[in-house]
Amino acid sequence: MKYISQNAYIITAMYGYGFIRSACKAMKLIIANAGRAAAVTGVTNMVLFVGKMLVSVGLALWSFYLFDRPAVETGVPCDLTDETKQENCGLLGINSLYAIKILFIKLFR
């Protein structure tokens, strides 16, 4: 009801009709554009899902690259292949990757 009355007020302001006539015109307009709204919603949800998956996979591949290579190549002081250097693997890289993923997901929620 709130959505219909809001659109009825808009039609009233635009054309100067009474509230009941504006509500009827607003309802007809909503029904006429229901297919378009559903299509836009479906495409939007699909694009957001694909974007979230790309960011997640991209960050997973990036973290694999950072933590699988020696520190000299990547600049990250972490070498998981050497047991003596494993204590140098701070959580800074993992936390930054996680923060990027969470911020992206919260941005488009």
Buried (B, 14 or more C-beta within 10 A) or exposed (E): EEEBEEBBBEBBEEEEBEEEEBBBBBBEEEEEEEEEEEEEEEEEEEEBEEBBEEBEEEBEEEBEEBBEBEBEEBEBEBBEEEEEBEEEBEEEBBEEBEEBBEEBBEEEE
